[in-house]
Amino acid sequence: MQHFTSLEPLHLSGAWVTIGAFDGVHRGHQALLRAFVTEAHAHAAPAVVVTFYPHPAEVLGNRPNPFYLSTPEEKAALIAGLGADVLITHPFNRQVARRRARDFMEDLQAHLGLRRLWVGYDFALGRNREGDIPALRRLGEALGYTLHVVEAYRLDGEVVSSSRIRKALAQGEVALAGRLLGRPYAVPGEVVPGDGRGRLLGFPTANLAVWPRRMMPAAGVYACWAETAAGTHPAVVNLGVRPTFEPHPAAPRLEAHLLDFSGDLYGQTLTLHFIARLRPEQRFPSAEALAAQIARDVAAARETLRRSRPPTPANEAAKQQSREVAK
């Protein structure tokens, strides 16, 4: 897949195009993208995905921060795994937000030779969201493309959406978030030095520096798969402010105790795949009481992770999700 950050270098002919934020590339996105790519290729047309960064809702002030389910790079890897030929991560700012829908569609026509446009049922673009479904259909008649609208994707009778996933994460419901995504929710970060308290308790931890715009689950203790360059290990993860040791409000930390692992991870990227929440974060009367609870958390995490599969790399995961959506 070719990845661009502007329309300018592109001069295609007869492209099929889909436009959306695609944050997280969840099951609904996967269903749309898989069908879109299949149909475009069946018509010998390039399958072009247009997305935006920053997210339009963030620029327009309609979302709290942080709230991203995926970085632009993670999104690109997942979309590539679903078979797209070209991805355009278009910059989004106030100036772009003020553009007329017709102007943007004319740009797509000029650079991509747009012939078929696929969008979700609730899609709109342009100033004041003027480019809604009826408007895009009328523009298609004037500019020479046809419009295909994809209905909402439902799981257990409810619409799958990025906002629903964010709500699940905010409540600590990582298992539900994973079902909606089609894979466990993953948070990568660089392993950085901590204060060493975990080692003193007998449970050394890897402390992660995470992209500050990443949506995080609610505070608590989680069973996770910890993916490193050398392999994947079960882990107990604490996300929170460590109330047993911090008498005053502190910045949240993400700390992972990797089971059956020894070694130096400093400076490396470690990705945590959240499987289940074991308990909320709580204050303990002593370090000894906390250590006893962590031992119980380790046992609970082992049992939880015994029933799940370790994660696969992003591209392979996307291909697997695509096959599962088709079932």
C-alpha positions in Angstrom: 0.0 0.0 0.0 1.2 3.5 -0.8 0.7 6.1 1.9 0.5 9.8 1.3 -0.2 12.9 3.4 -1.4 15.0 0.6 -3.4 14.7 -2.6 -0.9 16.7 -4.5 1.5 13.9 -5.7 -1.4 11.7 -6.9 -2.7 11.6 -10.5 -5.0 8.5 -10.7 -7.8 7.6 -13.0 -11.0 5.9 -12.2 -10.4 5.5 -8.5 -12.8 4.1 -6.0 -12.6 6.1 -2.8 -13.8 5.8 0.7 -13.5 8.6 3.3 -13.7 8.4 7.1 -11.8 8.9 10.4 -11.5 5.2 10.8 -10.1 5.6 14.4 -9.3 2.2 15.8 -10.2 0.4 12.5 -13.0 -1.5 14.4 -15.2 -4.2 13.1 -17.5 -1.8 11.4 -14.6 -0.1 9.6 -13.3 -3.5 8.7 -16.6 -4.6 7.2 -16.8 -1.4 5.1 -13.1 -1.6 4.0 -13.2 -5.2 3.1 -16.3 -4.9 0.9 -15.0 -1.7 -0.6 -11.6 -3.2 -1.6 -13.2 -6.4 -2.9 -15.6 -4.5 -5.2 -13.0 -2.0 -6.3 -10.6 -4.7 -7.4 -13.4 -6.6 -9.1 -13.8 -3.6 -11.3 -10.0 -3.3 -11.8 -10.0 0.1 -10.0 -7.6 1.3 -7.4 -9.0 1.2 -3.8 -8.2 4.6 -2.2 -8.8 5.3 1.5 -8.9 9.0 2.6 -8.7 9.7 6.3 -7.7 12.7 8.5 -5.2 13.6 11.2 -5.8 15.3 13.5 -9.3 13.8 14.0 -11.9 16.4 12.8 -13.8 16.1 16.1 -10.6 17.0 18.0 -9.9 20.1 15.9 -13.5 21.2 16.2 -13.5 20.8 20.0 -16.1 18.0 20.0 -14.0 15.4 21.8 -12.1 15.2 25.1 -8.4 14.7 24.9 -6.8 12.1 24.9 -9.2 10.0 23.0 -7.4 8.3 20.0 -7.8 4.6 19.7 -4.9 4.3 17.2 -2.0 6.4 16.0 -1.9 7.3 12.3 0.8 4.7 11.8 -1.2 1.9 13.5 -4.2 2.9 11.5 -2.2 2.7 8.3 -0.9 -0.7 9.1 -4.4 -2.0 9.8 -5.8 -0.5 6.6 -2.9 -1.9 4.6 -3.7 -5.3 6.0 -7.2 -5.0 4.7 -5.9 -4.7 1.1 -6.2 -1.0 0.3 -4.0 0.2 -2.6 -3.5 3.9 -1.5 -4.0 5.6 1.9 -4.1 9.4 2.2 -3.8 10.7 5.7 -5.0 14.3 4.9 -4.0 17.0 7.4 -7.1 18.5 9.1 -7.2 22.0 10.6 -9.6 24.9 10.9 -8.9 26.0 7.3 -9.8 22.6 6.0 -12.9 22.5 8.2 -14.1 25.7 6.5 -13.9 24.3 3.0 -17.0 23.8 1.0 -17.9 20.1 0.3 -17.9 20.7 -3.4 -14.3 22.1 -3.3 -13.0 19.0 -1.5 -14.8 16.7 -3.9 -13.5 18.5 -6.9 -10.0 18.0 -5.5 -10.6 14.3 -5.2 -11.9 14.2 -8.7 -8.9 16.1 -10.1 -6.2 14.0 -8.3 -7.9 10.6 -8.1 -10.2 10.5 -11.1 -13.0 9.6 -8.6 -15.6 7.3 -10.1 -17.2 5.6 -7.1 -17.5 6.9 -3.5 -18.2 4.7 -0.5 -19.2 6.3 2.8 -20.9 5.3 6.1 -24.6 5.9 6.7 -23.9 8.9 9.0 -21.0 10.5 7.0 -20.8 14.2 6.2 -17.9 16.5 5.3 -17.3 20.2 4.5 -18.3 23.4 6.3 -21.0 22.8 8.8 -21.2 19.2 7.6 -23.0 20.5 4.5 -21.7 17.5 2.5 -24.2 15.0 3.8 -25.5 11.9 2.0 -28.1 13.8 -0.2 -25.5 16.5 -1.0 -22.8 14.0 -1.9 -25.2 12.3 -4.2 -26.1 15.5 -6.0 -22.4 16.4 -6.3 -21.8 13.0 -7.8 -24.3 13.8 -10.6 -22.4 17.0 -11.3 -18.8 15.7 -11.0 -19.2 12.2 -12.5 -19.0 9.8 -9.6 -21.6 7.5 -8.0 -22.3 7.1 -4.3 -22.6 3.9 -2.3 -23.8 4.2 1.3 -22.9 1.5 3.8 -25.3 0.8 6.6 -24.3 0.6 10.2 -22.5 -2.6 11.3 -24.1 -4.2 14.4 -22.8 -6.6 16.9 -25.3 -8.2 19.3 -27.9 -5.8 17.9 -26.0 -2.6 18.7 -24.1 -0.4 16.3 -20.3 -0.7 16.5 -18.6 2.8 16.7 -15.4 4.4 17.9 -17.4 6.4 20.5 -18.9 3.2 21.9 -15.4 1.7 22.2 -14.1 4.8 24.0 -17.1 4.6 26.4 -16.2 0.9 27.2 -12.6 1.8 27.8 -13.5 4.7 30.1 -15.5 2.2 32.2 -12.7 -0.4 32.2 -14.6 -2.8 30.0 -11.6 -3.8 27.9 -13.1 -7.2 27.0 -16.1 -5.4 25.4 -13.8 -2.9 23.7 -11.8 -5.9 22.3 -15.0 -7.5 20.9 -16.0 -4.3 19.2 -12.5 -3.8 17.7 -12.2 -7.4 16.7 -8.9 -7.6 18.6 -7.7 -6.7 22.1 -7.2 -3.0 22.7 -3.5 -2.3 22.4 -1.3 0.4 23.9 2.3 0.7 22.9 4.9 2.6 24.9 8.6 3.0 25.5 10.0 1.4 28.6 11.4 4.0 30.9 13.0 4.0 34.4 10.6 4.0 37.3 11.1 4.4 41.0 11.9 0.7 41.6 9.1 0.0 44.1 7.8 -3.0 42.1 11.2 -4.7 42.4 11.3 -4.1 46.1 7.9 -5.7 46.4 9.1 -8.7 44.5 7.2 -7.8 41.3 9.5 -5.8 39.0 7.6 -3.7 36.5 8.2 -2.1 33.1 7.1 1.5 33.2 5.7 2.8 29.9 5.8 6.2 28.4 2.7 6.4 26.2 1.6 8.8 23.5 -0.3 11.4 25.5 -3.2 11.5 23.0 -3.9 7.8 23.4 -7.2 6.8 25.0 -6.5 4.8 28.1 -8.7 2.4 30.0 -10.1 3.3 33.4 -7.7 3.0 36.4 -7.3 -0.6 37.6 -5.4 -3.8 37.4 -5.6 -5.8 34.1 -4.5 -9.1 32.6 -2.6 -8.3 29.4 -0.4 -9.8 26.8 2.9 -7.9 26.7 4.5 -7.9 23.3 8.2 -7.1 22.9 10.6 -7.5 20.0 11.7 -10.8 21.4 8.3 -12.3 22.1 5.0 -12.1 23.9 4.5 -12.7 27.7 1.5 -12.8 30.0 1.5 -9.7 32.3 -0.3 -8.1 35.2 -0.7 -4.4 34.5 -1.5 -1.5 36.9 -2.9 1.7 35.5 -3.4 4.5 37.9 -1.9 6.8 40.5 -0.6 4.2 43.0 -2.6 5.4 46.1 -0.7 3.1 48.5 2.5 5.1 47.9 1.2 8.5 46.7 -0.4 10.6 49.5 -1.2 13.4 47.1 -2.8 13.3 43.6 -0.2 12.0 41.1 0.0 11.6 37.3 -1.3 8.2 36.2 1.3 5.5 35.4 1.2 2.4 33.3 3.2 -0.4 34.8 3.5 -4.0 33.6 4.8 -7.0 35.5 5.8 -9.6 32.9 5.4 -13.1 34.0 8.1 -15.7 33.4 10.4 -13.0 32.1 13.8 -11.6 33.1 15.8 -9.1 31.1 16.4 -5.4 30.4 13.7 -3.7 28.4 14.7 -0.1 28.9 14.4 2.0 25.8 12.4 -0.7 23.9 8.9 -0.5 22.7 6.5 -2.7 24.6 2.8 -3.1 23.5 0.2 -4.1 26.0 -2.9 -6.0 24.7 -5.7 -5.6 27.3 -7.7 -8.8 27.8 -9.6 -8.3 31.1 -9.9 -6.0 34.1 -9.1 -7.9 37.3 -10.0 -5.2 39.8 -10.1 -1.5 40.4 -7.1 0.3 41.8 -7.2 0.6 45.6 -5.2 1.8 48.5 -3.6 -0.9 50.8 -2.6 -0.4 54.5 1.0 -1.5 53.9 3.4 -2.6 51.2 3.1 -6.2 52.5 -0.7 -6.2 51.9 -0.2 -4.8 48.4 2.4 -7.5 47.6 0.0 -10.2 48.8 -2.7 -8.8 46.5 -0.3 -8.6 43.6 0.4 -12.3 44.1 -3.3 -13.0 43.8 -3.5 -10.8 40.8 -0.7 -12.8 39.1 -2.7 -16.0 39.7 -5.9 -14.4 38.3 -4.0 -13.1 35.3 -2.5 -16.5 34.5 -6.0 -18.1 34.6 -7.5 -15.4 32.5 -4.8 -15.4 29.9 -4.7 -19.2 29.8 -8.1 -18.9 28.0 -6.9 -16.4 25.4 -4.5 -16.4 22.5 -1.4 -14.2 22.3 -1.7 -11.3 19.8 -0.5 -11.4 16.2 1.4 -8.6 14.5 -0.8 -5.7 13.2 -0.9 -6.6 9.5 -1.7 -10.3 10.2 -4.3 -9.2 12.8 -6.0 -7.0 10.2 -6.1 -9.9 7.7 -7.5 -12.2 10.3 -10.1 -9.6 11.3 -11.1 -9.2 7.7 -11.7 -12.9 7.4 -13.7 -13.0 10.6 -15.9 -10.1 9.5 -16.7 -12.0 6.3 -18.1 -15.0 8.2 
